[in-house]
């Protein structure tokens, strides 16, 4: 049976999925990625959600709002040590907070990361770029079918036996594999298949941007061509959010090309730009407000960098 109480006493108790009852924290030092996830959560109707930029803020928010779910960004752009933070959560004295479901988000999810995360006490993993449908699936997993909690001398955390679809890295060959994405938008299917003109154009842009460090003299011509092709495709598909993001991205790329600048800063902006474009590709068109917020947030980030 499900428990419908808003004030959930046991975060590991199976209950009915209701976004209004979720109290979540999104943790990560990268403000852009953090806000991106917050926006997706709000589009799903999760209004009790806050962002934490460091471990201390995370623990304080968990205690203040009695969190029922924690998302943690696992990437090079996050200063937080995800494994250490997870282990610290599992050692908290407050039994309910110690048992809270933890979902790790990463654009570079590997088998090694999953194993390390599982052993630290992470419940589920979410691969970026992620659509609202992807996020809701993970939320339902930890709410409707939560893993049993193990508390022993050698391990504290969710049971590690159940498989997660994100754990699989091979090709999808079974009939039921294709049915897993029947309920998602056309944009999501396009990204999965890597066959849509927009997905191809953004993949080419991402690859050419990576040439800036290895071929600084030849890369600009190829990057401009890739940007022009992506812009043309976005306009043909009438995708205003991607057009605006490409314009901001292109303006910053020109600055990088014409000045030596800070290499680390440039990599940060390029990675953020690629993440934004990939995220917009999987955000369904019906989420107009969320797509506009994502595009505007990247434009603001570019302006702050250019003004610095």
Residue pairs with C-beta under 8 A, 6 or more apart in sequence:
2 14
2 15
2 16
3 13
3 14
3 15
3 16
4 15
4 16
4 18
6 20
6 21
7 66
8 15
8 21
8 68
9 96
10 96
10 99
11 68
11 69
11 96
11 99
11 100
11 101
11 146
12 99
12 101
12 146
12 147
12 148
12 149
13 146
14 143
14 144
14 145
14 146
15 21
15 143
15 144
16 143
16 144
17 139
17 140
17 143
17 144
19 44
19 45
19 46
19 47
19 139
20 45
20 47
20 48
21 68
22 46
22 48
22 49
22 68
22 69
22 139
22 143
23 48
23 49
23 65
23 66
23 67
23 68
23 69
24 41
24 46
24 48
24 49
24 50
24 67
24 68
24 69
24 70
24 71
25 49
25 50
25 51
25 52
25 58
25 61
25 62
25 65
25 67
25 69
25 70
25 71
26 34
26 37
26 38
26 41
26 49
26 50
26 51
26 52
26 71
26 73
27 34
27 51
27 52
27 53
27 55
27 57
27 58
27 70
27 71
27 72
27 73
27 80
27 85
28 34
28 37
28 51
28 52
28 53
28 72
28 73
28 75
28 77
28 78
28 80
28 105
29 53
29 54
29 73
29 77
29 78
29 79
29 80
30 73
30 75
30 77
30 78
30 272
31 51
31 53
32 272
32 275
32 276
32 297
32 298
32 301
33 73
33 75
33 77
33 78
33 105
33 128
33 272
33 275
34 51
34 53
34 73
35 51
35 297
36 275
36 276
36 279
36 294
36 297
37 51
37 71
37 73
37 105
37 135
38 49
38 50
38 51
39 290
39 293
39 294
39 297
40 130
40 132
40 135
40 283
40 290
41 49
41 135
42 49
42 290
43 132
43 287
43 289
43 290
44 132
44 135
44 136
44 139
46 139
48 65
50 61
50 65
52 58
52 60
52 61
54 79
54 80
55 80
55 85
55 88
58 70
58 85
59 88
59 89
59 92
61 67
62 70
62 89
62 97
62 100
63 94
63 97
66 96
66 97
67 97
67 100
68 100
68 101
69 100
69 101
69 102
69 103
69 139
69 142
69 143
70 89
70 100
70 101
70 102
70 103
71 102
71 103
71 104
71 105
71 126
72 80
72 82
72 85
72 86
72 102
72 103
72 104
72 105
72 122
73 80
73 82
73 104
73 105
73 106
74 82
74 104
74 105
74 106
74 109
74 113
74 117
75 106
75 107
75 108
77 268
77 271
77 272
82 104
82 117
82 120
82 122
83 116
83 117
83 120
86 102
86 104
86 117
86 120
86 121
86 122
86 157
87 120
87 121
89 97
89 98
89 100
89 102
89 121
90 98
90 120
90 121
90 156
90 157
91 98
91 156
92 98
98 156
99 149
101 123
101 124
101 142
101 143
101 146
101 147
101 158
102 121
102 122
102 123
102 124
103 122
103 123
103 124
103 125
103 126
103 138
103 142
104 113
104 117
104 122
104 124
104 125
104 126
105 125
105 126
105 127
105 128
105 130
106 113
106 125
106 126
106 127
106 128
107 127
107 128
107 129
107 275
107 278
109 125
109 127
109 166
110 169
111 167
111 169
113 125
114 125
114 164
114 166
114 167
117 125
118 157
118 160
119 155
119 160
120 157
121 155
121 156
121 157
121 158
122 157
122 158
123 141
123 142
123 146
123 147
123 157
123 158
124 138
124 141
124 142
124 164
124 166
125 164
125 166
125 167
126 134
126 135
126 138
126 166
127 134
127 166
128 275
128 278
128 279
129 191
129 275
129 278
129 279
129 281
129 282
130 279
130 282
131 184
131 185
131 187
131 188
131 282
131 283
131 284
132 283
132 284
132 287
132 290
133 183
133 184
133 185
133 188
134 282
141 164
146 158
147 158
147 159
147 162
148 158
148 159
149 157
149 158
149 159
150 156
150 157
150 158
150 159
150 160
165 180
172 178
172 180
181 188
181 189
181 192
184 284
185 282
185 284
185 285
185 286
187 196
187 281
187 282
187 283
187 284
187 285
188 282
188 284
190 196
190 198
190 199
190 281
191 199
191 278
191 281
191 282
193 199
194 200
194 203
197 233
197 236
197 237
198 230
198 233
198 234
198 237
198 239
198 242
198 281
199 281
201 226
201 229
201 230
201 233
201 234
202 230
202 274
202 277
202 278
202 281
204 226
204 229
204 230
205 223
205 226
205 227
205 229
205 230
205 274
205 277
206 274
206 278
207 226
208 219
208 222
208 223
208 225
208 226
209 219
209 223
209 226
209 253
209 270
209 274
211 218
211 219
211 222
211 223
212 219
212 223
212 256
212 266
212 270
213 263
213 267
220 257
223 253
223 257
227 246
227 249
227 250
227 253
230 242
230 246
230 277
231 243
231 246
231 247
231 250
234 242
234 243
234 246
235 243
239 280
239 285
241 280
241 291
241 292
241 294
241 295
242 277
242 280
242 281
242 295
244 295
244 296
244 299
245 273
245 276
245 277
245 280
245 294
245 295
245 298
245 299
246 277
248 273
248 298
248 299
248 302
249 273
249 276
249 277
249 298
249 302
251 302
251 306
252 269
252 273
252 302
252 305
252 306
253 270
255 261
255 306
256 266
256 269
256 270
265 305
269 301
269 302
269 305
272 298
272 301
273 298
276 294
276 295
276 297
276 298
279 294
280 291
280 294
280 295
283 290
283 291
283 294
285 291
